[in-house]
C-alpha cells in the first residue's frame, strides 16, 4: 500500500481522543486530491474533502463511514 503513495504526499498526524496517533497521506494529481489512511484510500475534488474523508475513515472505519462513491479504495483497485 505505501508503495502506491507518491513521495511528494503530505504526511499528516492525527489522533482521535482516547485512541493512538495515526497518520494519513494527502496528494494531488491531475486536479484531484487523493487520501490514504489505515489501509484504505479515496479520491476527492478538493483538499479539504480529502482531509475530511481520511479523518472520517480513521474515526469511524468501515462500520460507520458512508460510501465515498466509485472512487472509494482507489489504491486497491486494479485498473
Secondary structure, DSSP 4 states (H G I P E B T S, - for coil): -GGGS-TTPEEEEE--TTS--EEEEEEEETTEEEEEETTEEEEESSHHHHHHHHHHHHHHHHHHPPP--TTTTTTT---
